[in-house]
Amino acid sequence: MAQAQRKTVSQLSQLSGQLERVTFQNTENDYVVARVRVKGYTDLVTVVGNITSPTPGEILNMSGEWISHPKFGDQFKVLSYTTSIPASVAGIAKYLGSGLIKGIGPVMAKRIVAKFGESTLEIIENRVDRLLEIPGIGKQRVDMIGKAWSEQKEIRTVMLFLQSNGVSSSYASKIYRQYGNESISIVVENPYRLAYDISGIGFVTADQIAQKLGFEANSPQRAEAGILFALFKLTEDGHTFYPADLLLNQAFEILNVDIKILEQALKSLENEQKIVIEDINNDDGDTIQAVFLKGYHIAEIQIADMLKNIKNARKRMPNIDPDQGMEIVRQSFSISLAERQEEAVRASVQNKVMVITGQPGTGKTTITRSILQIFSAFTNRILLAAPTGRAAKRMSEATWREAKTIHRLLEYNVAKGKFQKNDDYQLDCDLIIIDESSMIDTMLMYHLLKAIPQFATVIFIGDINQLPSVGAGSVLRDLIDSGTFPVIELNEIFRQARKSNIILNAHRINEGKFPIIDNGENSDFYFVEENESDKVLEKILSMVTSRIPNHFGYDSMTDIQVLTPMNRGVVGTLGLNDALQQALNPNSFEISSGMRKFRVDDKVMQIKNDYDKDVFNGDIGFITQIDTEEHRVVVNVDGRDVNYDYNELDELVLAYAVSIHKSQGSEYPVVVIPIVTAHYIMLAKNLIYTGVTRGKKLVVLIGSKKALFLAVKNDKTAKRFTRLRERLCE
C-alpha cells in the first residue's frame, strides 16, 4: 500500500464551537478530550488534541481532521487552534463559572451575567467596581475578582509564550507565581533558571526552551547550567559533594558536549563562587577534587566548627554530679536503669554534646525522661525538638513536655525568607534534646546549630539503623563515626518490649534475619504470602477496607497507613492511592490538579515545606472543604485548618499510601506494607526495618517471601559523598 500523503493546510477540516466541558485533561502534555457545541450539529462533538488551559464557555476555532475511534466513535483531532471569548450570555456564564476566576463560581457567574448580560466581560475588564451593584458581592470579593482577572490575563500571555516555546501550560501559573509580570523577560534572559526555581520543571524542559530561544548547544551558559543542575540532582540523592570526574560524566550525559567545554564551565563556576572545589583524599588514599555547591560547603564547615565549639564551651548552668543525678532519677521514678541506660544518663550531665542511638524497645524514652528529670532540678530552660510534626507530637506524649518541630523552633519568617532564630538571635536554653536525629539533613542541622548557644548541652537521639535523611548528608552517621562525641548505643530489648513481635522482628530484620512469622490470633505481626502484584493489591484493599477494621477495630482512614517501597507500579504509591481512594472515599465530586484528583474527606500529605502555611514535608491531613468559588481547598492538619488555592495543590498528594521514605519520623497504629519482587531495586534491610518500625500496634506484610528474603539480606546502602566526619575529626 502506498504511504498516505501528508495533509496540507487546505486539506484540513475547520471546526468552530463553544467548549462545553472537558472530560479528560493531562496537564503534563496538554492532551485534552473535550465536548464542543458546534452550530449545525445535533449532538456535542468530541474533540481531542493538545489544548492549553481549556476553559468551558470559550470559543475554539480549530483546524484538524476527523478520525474514528474503535470505542468512542467519530472524533475531531485538533492540530492547531485559536480561542476567543464567548459572545452569548450562556457562553459567558459558563466561561466565568468554569473556575477560571477566583471569587466567581457557577452560582455567582449566573447572577453577574443576569445583571450585565453580554457586557459582563467588558465590565470585569474595565469597570469591575460595578459588580458592587449585585447583592451579596462586597468590596473584598470585587477586589479578588479584579486581581484574579488581571492575573489570568497575564498567565494566559505567559502560557501562549511558553506553549510556543515547548512548555506545558501546567507550569504557567507556577512560573507566574515565582516571577510575576517579569515572567517572560526572565525566561528569555535565562531559561535555565526554570530548572532550579520552578518545582517540576527539569533541566531537559528548560534546555528545550533555551534552544528555541536561540541558545547554542555549546554555549558556556548551557554548560554551566547543566553542571549546576547535575549537582542539584546529586544533592537530592544525598550527596553534599561529588567527585569532579564523576560530575563531569554526569553533565556530559545530560548535555552531550565536548568535555573541554565542561571543564572550562567548571572553572567558571568556581570563579563565580557558585561552587567550591576542594582537594581531598578518597577511601583509597588518592587525591580527588570534591565539588560542592557553595551553600553545602559552608554548611559542612560550620556544622563541624559549631559542634566542636559547643563541646568545648563552659555551661551556663551549674555542673551536675552524676551520682546526684542518678539519685534524682531513683527518687522520681522508683526504677533501676540498666547498665547502658545509666551510662547514657551519666554521660548527659558530663558532656556538652552526645548521641544516644538504639532500636525500638531499648529504652530511649526512659533515658530521655530521666535526663529531663535531672536537668529540671537545675534549670527550666529546656527545649525538645524533632524534624517532623508527628515525631514532635510523639516526643511530647512520651515526655509530658512541649516538643516542637525544628522548623517551628527556629521561627521561620516568611516575609524575610529566613529563620528568625539564628546566630544573632539564639534560642534560650541550657539543654536541647533532638529526637529522630537520623532524619536531620545537612542544611537543617546547619540552621539548628546556628541558633543553639555554646553554653547549652545538646543531645541527639535517633535510630541509626533507619533510612538516612531525605535531604543531603549523613549527619547522624557522621557524628557517630567521627568518634568526636560520646555515643551510647542501646541494644538490650526490655522485658515488656519482648512481648511485641513487631519489636522482635524489627531487631531480626536489622540483624539480617528473616522475621518470625506467627499469624496467630494474638500476634501483632503478620505476613500474608502473595506473589503477584495484582493479587497483592487485592489483598491490601481487603485488609484496609474490611479485614483489619472488622477483626481488630481499627479505622481504615485514621488508624491504618499503607507504606510502600516505591512510587511506580501496581502497588506503588500512585497505583495504591488511586485504588484506595476509590474504595474508601468514592465521592463523586472531585477537582483535578495535574494527574491528581482530590475529594472532600481525602487523606492527603504535604510534600514540601511551606513556611507561610506552617506545614511541612510529610504532614498528613484530611480535606474538609472544596470551595469552587474561591478556588480554595481546606485541609485539616492535626486539628488546624490549612487553606490551599487551586494553584497550590501541587503541594499535596493523596496519602492513603505513602512511601516508606516519607513515613520517617511518624508512627501509626497499623501499617500495611507490600513487598514484591517488582520493587527489587529499592528492597534493602534499612528500608523494610524503617517501614516495620512505623507500626505501633499492628504490622501486616503482604507479598512474596523471596522479596522479603532479598530485602533483609541486602545490607548495602548507597554511598553518600560527605565530608562532615572528616571535618569533625580535624
N, C-alpha and C positions, 0 to 999 in steps of 0.2 A: 504494500500500500504506500502510495506517495505521501511524503510528510506534508501536513497541512501548512498552508501559507500563514504567516503571522498577520493578524488583522491590522489594517490601517485605521487611523482615527475616523476616517469617513465610513468605515465598515462597522464601527462600534455602535451599539444602541444607546440612545439617550433616554433618560427617565428622570422625572421630577415629581416630588411629592413631599408631603408633611410626615416627618418621623413621628410615629405614634408610640412605639415602645421598643426598648432594647431587650431582647430575650437572652442574649449571651454577649459577654464582653471580656476579652483577655487584655488587660492593661499592659501586659508585658510586651505585646506586639501590636496592639490596637485592633486586633481582629474582632469583628462585630457581626452578630446576627441580629437583624432588626426588622421591624414590621413598619411599612410605609404606606400611607394612604395616597393613592395616585388617581388623579381625575380620569374617569373613563373605565376604571377597574372596579368591579363589584366588591371583590374581596381585597383585604390588605395584601400588599406584595411583600414577599420575603426578600430582603437584600443581605448580601454577605460581602465582607471585604474589610480592608483596613480603613477605619474611620476614626479620626481624632476626636475624643471627648464628645460623643454623640449626645444631643440634648433633645428629648421629646418636645415636639412643637415646632422645631426649626425646620426650614425647607432645605431638602437635599436636591441638588442638581447634579445628577450622576451620569457618568459615561462608563459603559461596561458591556457585558454580554449575558445573554440568558443561558443558564445551564440547568440540567435536570439531575436532581439528587435522587439516588435509588430509594431513599427512605422518606425524604421530605418534599419531593416533587420539584416543581419549577422554582428557580431562584434567580435573582438578578445579581451577578457578580460585579461588584464595583471596582473599577480600575483607576478612576480619578473622579473627583467631585469638588463642588464648591457648596458653601452653605449661605443661607440668608435668613434674616429674622422673619418670623411669621407675620402675615398681614391680617389674618382673620382673628376675630375676637376669641374664638375657640382655640385657635393655634397659640395665641398669646397666653391664654390661661394655662394651657398645657406646658408651654415653654417656661413660664415663671414658676409653675408648681412642680417642676421636674426635680427640684433640688439644686438648681443652678445657682440661686442667690440665697445666701444665708439670711434668715429673717422672713422668708416667704415660703410657705408650704402650700399644698394643694388648696386648702380652705381659704387661706389669705389671698392666694392668687385669684380665685374666683371673685372675692369681694373687691379687689383692686380693679379687675377688668370690668366688673359690673358698674363701677363708678366712672372709669375713664375710657372704656371701650378701646377703639383702635388707636387712641392716643396714649395708651398706657406706657409703652416703652419710651416714647418721647418724654413723657412726664418724669419717669425714673431717671432718664439720662440728663435732663436739663432743669427740671423743676421738682426735685424729689420731695421738697417740703410740702408739696400739695397732698402727699399721702396722709398728712395730718387731718385732712378732711374726712378720712374714713374712720368711723367709730371703732375704738379699740386699738388704734395704732398711736403709740406715743412717740415722743421725740427720740427716745433711746433706740426704738426699733427703726425709725426712719433713718437715723444716723448709721445704724448697722446695715440697712439695705443699701444706702448710698455708697458706703465704703465697699460692701461686697460687690456691687455693680461695677465700681471703678476697678477693683482688683480683678474681677472676672474679665473685664476688657483687656487689662494688661496681661493676665495669664493667657488669654486667647492669642494675643500678639506673640507672647513668648512661645506658646505652643506651635503656632504656624512657623515661626523661625526655626524652632528645634526640629519640627517634623521635616522641614525642608533640608535639614542637616543630619537626619538619621537618628533622632532621639524619640523615644516613646513619649507620648503625651502624659503618661502616668507620672513622669518626673517633673512636669512643668510647674505644678503647684509647689513642689519641694524647692525647685530652683528659685521660684519667685519668693518663697518664704525666706530663703537664705540671702538672696541678693537684692530683692525688691525691684525698683524701677531701673536698677543698673544691670539687671539680669543679662540682657543681650550684649551690652558693651563688655561685661566681664567675660562672657563666654567667647566673644570674638577675640578679646585680647589674649586670654589664656584658657582654652577649653580644658586643659589638663587639670585645672582646679576642681572640676566636677568630680573627678575620681576620689578626691580626699574630702571635699566639703559636703557632698550630697550622698546620703545613705542610699545604697542600691545601684548607684552608677559606678561601674568599674572602669578600669583603665581602657579596656577594649572599646567601650562606647565612647569615652572621651577622645580616644585616639581616632575613631571614625569621624567624629565631629571635626577634630583638628585637621584631618586630611581633606575634608570637604571645604574647610575654610582656607585651605592653601598651605598648611604647614608641611614642610618637606619631611620625608621619611627619615632622612639622615640629619635632621636639624638638631643642634645641641639642646634646644629646649625639649624636644621629644625624648632624647636620650636621658636627660636629667630627670624628666618626669617619670620615665619608665623605671629608672633605678630607685627613685623615691617610692614609687608605687610598690615595687618588689619588696623594699624594706618594710613598708607599712603592712603588707600582707604577711611578712615573716614575723612581725610583732604579734599579729593575730594568731600565729602558730605557736606563740610563747617565747620567742627569742628576743632578747634585748640587744643583741648584735648578731652579725652574720659574717663569716669569713669572706674577704673581698673576692677571692677567685670563684667561690660558690655563688656569691651575689651577682657577679658579672655573668655567670652562666644562666642564672635565673632571668636577668634582664635581657640577655640575648634571646632566650626562649620567647620572651614577651615581644621584643622589638624586631628581632632578626636584622640587626645592623652590624657593621664591622666592629670587632671587639676594640679596635683602637679608638673609635668614636666613644664607646662606653667608658674606656679607661680615662679619656680626657674629660668626659662628663663627671666621672667620679672625683677627679681632681678639682673640677669647677665647683662641685657641690661642697667639697671640703673648704675651698677658698671662700665660698659664700656662707660658710658656717652653718649649713643646713645639716651636715653630717660631721661626725668625728671619726677619724681613723687612728687606731691605736695598735702598736706592735705588741703582741702577746705571745706567750709560749702555749702551744696546744698540749693535749694529753701525751703526745709522743715526744714532747720536748722541742719540737720545731717551732720556729718563729713564723707567725702568720699575721696578716693585717685584719683586725677586727673592725667592722664598720658599724657605727651606731647612729641612729637618729639622735640629734643633739640632745633632745629632751631626756632620752633614756640614759645617755652618758652622764649627764648632770645628776639624774635621779640616783643612779647606782653609786656614784662617788659620795653624794650627800647622805644616802642611807647608811653607808658604812661609817662615815665620819660622825653622824648624829648618834648612831648606836654606841660607838666607842666613847663619845663624849658623855652620854648618859651613864654608861657603865662606870666611868672614872670619876664622875662628879659626886660631890657630897649630897646627902639627903637634907631636905629642909626639916623633916620631922625627926624626932629623937630616934636613935638606934634602938632596936628591939632585941632583947636577949632571946635566943631561940628556945631555951628551956622555959622561959616565962611565956613565950608564945604557945608552946605545947600545953602548958598548964591552962591557959585560956581556952584552948580547944577542948580539953578534957572536961573542964567545968561547964562549958557551954553546951556540948553535945552528948556528954556521957558515953563517948565511944573511944575505942582504941584504934588508932590508924595502923595500917600495915606498914611494913618497913619502908617500902618505896614511897608510900604516901607521906609518911613522916619526913622522909628525906626531902621531898618536894616542898613541904610546908616550912621546914627549917631553912631551905635554900632561899625561899621567898623573902625572908627577913634579913638574910645575909648578903644578898646580891641586888644590884640595881636593874639588871636585865637577865631574864631567864626564859627557858622554854619548857613547857610540860606537854608531852605528847603521849597518846595511848589510844587503844581501840575501845569500842563500846564495852561497858561493864567493868572497866578497870579503875573506876573511882575518880575520874576527873572532876565530877561535880562535887564530891565530898571534899576534895582538896580545895576547890575554889571557895566553897563555903567556909572552910577552916581558915584560909588566908584572909578572907574578908572579915571574919570574926576577930582575928588578931589585930589587923590594921585599924579596925573600927574602934578599938580601945584607945588608939593614939591619935586618930585623925578622922575627920568627916569628909575630907577632900579625896573621895574615891570615885572613879569612873569605870563603867563597864561598857564594852562595845563589841560589835560583831559586824562582819561585812554585809549581811543581808537582814532584811526586816524579820524574816522568820527566825533566823538564828538569834537575833537580839531578843525577840519575844521569848524564845525558849530559855535564854540566859536569865531573863527577868523572872520567869516562872521557877527556875531552878534555884535562884539565889534570893528571891523575895526582894530584889532591889531593881531600880530602873536601869535598863540597858538600852543603848541607842545604836542605830547603825552608825558606821564610821562617817558616812556622808552627813548624817544629821548632827553628829557630834561636832563636826568641823564647820557646820553652819554655812552651807553654800549660799552665796549672794548672787541671785540671777542677774540683777542689773549690772553688777561689776564683773560677772563671769568668773568668779573665783571663790575659794573658801575664805570665810571671814576669820576663822581660827588658823593662824599660821605663825611664822617665827616672830612677827611683830606683835601679835595678839594671841598669846598662847592659852592653852587650857589651864585651869586652876586645879591641879591635882597632885597628890602625893603618891597615889597608886592608880595605875590604869591596867585593867586586865582585858585582853582582846581574845575572844573565843573564835573558833573556826578559822584559825590563822592560816591554814593551808590555802584558803581562798584569796588571800591578800596578794594582789599583783604589785609590780614594781612601782607604778605611779601612785597607787593608793597608799602604799607604805611610805613613799616619799612625802606626800602631803600630811599623813598622820604624824610622822616623826617631827616634821617642822613645827607642829602645834604642841608637842609634848615638852614641858620644861626639863632641863637637865637634872634637876633635883628629884624628879619623880622616879618611882620604881615601875618598871614595865614588865609585865608577864604575858607571854604569848602562849595560848593553849590551843591545841589542834591535833588532828589525826593525820600524821604524815603519810599514812597508807592510802589516803583518799586521792582522788584525781588532783592534779595541780591546778592553780588558778586559771580561770578562763583568759585573763589578761596576761601580758608578757611577764616573764620571770618565774623563778622558783624560790621565792623569798624564804618561806619557812624551811625548805630543804637546805638552802644555802646557809641560813643561820645555824642550823644543826651541824651541817658538815664542816663549817668553819672551825668548830671547836673553841670559839672565842667566848662563848657564854655557857653557863651551866645548862645542861639538858637532862631532864628527868623523864625517862621512858617507862611508862606503866605497862606491864604485860600480864599481871595476875587478874584472872576473872573472879570476881567475888561471888559468894555463895548464892545470893539472890539472882544475880545475872546468869548463873549456870543453869537456871530453870528455863531460860529462854533459848529455843532452838535458833532464833534469829541471831542472837549474840554468838552462840557456839559455832554456827555455820559461817558467820562473818569472819571469825578467827580462823576457821578451817580454810576458807577461801583465801584469806590473806597469807596463809602458810602454803598455798598451792595445792590444797587437798580438796577432793570432791566433797560437797556438802552431804551431811547425813540426811537422807530422805525418810521422814516419818510422817506419812499422811494420815496420822491417827486423828481421832475425834478432838483431842485437846491440844493438838500441835499449833504452833504459831508460824510454822514454815512449811510450805507445800511446794511440791514440784509436780506439774501436770505435763506428761510427755505428749508431744505432738510435733511431727517432723515437717509438715507442710505449712508454709506461711499463711495460706488462705484458711486452713483449719485452726491455726493459732489465733488468727483474727476472730474467728467464730467463737472460740473458747473465751477469749478476752471479753467479747461483748456479753456472753452468757454470764461470766464471772461478775462483771461490773454491774450489769443491769439487774440480775436476779439472784445468782447463787450465793454470793458473799452477803448481800443485804438480807436475804431470806434466812441464811444459816447463822450469820454472826450479828446481824442487826446494824450493820454499818450503812451510812447513807452514801448512795452512789456518787453524788456530786461533791459533798463536803468532806467525806472521810476517805474515799478511795482515790488514789492517784496512780495512773498508769505511767511508768517510766520506760523509756526505750533507748537503746544504744545509738540509733541513727535517726535522721530526718526522712530519708527516702525509703521507698519500698512499701510493701503491703502493711507491715507492722512498724513502719517508721512513724514519726510524729504526724506527718501530713496525712497519710492514709488512716491512721488511728483516729485522729481528730475528726476527719470527715465522717467516719463510721460512728464514732461515739456521740458526736453532735446530733446525728440523725436519730440515734437510739435513745438518747437521754433528753434531748430538747428539740422535738420535731415541731417547733414553732414555724408557722407558715410565713410570717412576716420576717424579712431579713434585709440587711443592706450589704452592699459589696464594697470591698476595698482591695483592689487588685484581684487576686485569686481567692482572697479570704471572704467568707460570708459570716456576718455577725447577727445574732438574735438576742432578744431580751432573755435573761437567765443564763446565757452562755458563760462558761468558765473561761477566763482569759488571763494571759500573762503579759506583763510589761517586758519588753525585750531590749530597752536601752535606758540609761539613766536620764531622767527628766527632772532636773533640779527645780524647775519652775512649778511643776505639779507635786513635787516631793514624793515621787515614785521612782523605783529603781529596778534595774535589770533583775528579773526573777520574781518580782512581786506578783502575786496571784489575786484576782478578784472576780466579781460576777457582774455582768451587765444588768443594770436595774432599769434603764430607760434609754430609748432611742427617740430623739426629738427631730422629726423630719423638717420642721420649720426653721429651727435654729441650727440645724446641721450639727447636732450635739449627741454624743453618747455618754452616758453616766455609768461609771464602773465603781462598785463598792469594794474598796481595798482595806481589809482589816477594820471594817466599821466606819470608814471615811469615804465620802463620795468624791470621785475624781472625774472632772469633765474633759472630754476629748472632742475637738472639732473633727468633722469628717476627714479633713486633710491631715489629721494627726493619727489616723487609725493604723498607719504603718508601724506604730509603736506597740501594737497589740497583736498577739496571735492566740488562737484557741489553745486552751490548756487542759483539756480532758486527758491529753497525753503530752508529756514534756520529755525532753532529752535528759539523760542522767546527768550530763554536764550542767544543765540548767537547774537541776534539783539540789545542787550542793548547798549546804547550809540550812536546808529545810528538813523537816520531819513530818511524816504523815501517819495517821493511824494505820492505814493499809496501803501497801504498794503492790502493784501487779507489773511484772517485768517479762516481756517476750525475749527469748533468747533463741535465735535461729542462725543457721549456718550462713544465710544470706548477709548477716552482719559481721562476717568473719574479719573484715578489715579493722573493725572497731573493738572486737572482742579481746579484752585483756583483764587480768586479775583485778587491778585497781578500779576498773570501770564497774565490774559486777559487784565488787566489795562496796563501792560508793553507793550503788543502787540499793543493795540489800540493807545497808545501814541507815537508809532513809526511813525504813519501816519501823514503826513503834510497837504496834500490836500484832500485825499480821503481814507476812510476805508470801506472795504466790509467784513462782516462776513458771512460765509456760513456754515450752519449746522442746528442743532436742537435747538429749544427754551428750551427744557428740559436741554440739556447740558449747554447752556448759563446760565440758571437759577441756575443750580448746581454750576457753576463756581463763579458767583457773590455773592452767599450766603456762599461760603466757604472762610472764612477769616482766616483759620488756616494755619500757616506757620510752616514748620518743624523746631523744636527747634535746634539751633546750640549751641554746648558747646564752650563757650569762656570765658575768664577771664578779658578781656580788661576793661569792665565797672567797675568792682571791683577795678582793679589796678588804674584806673583814680580817683576813689573816695578815695584811701588811702592817 
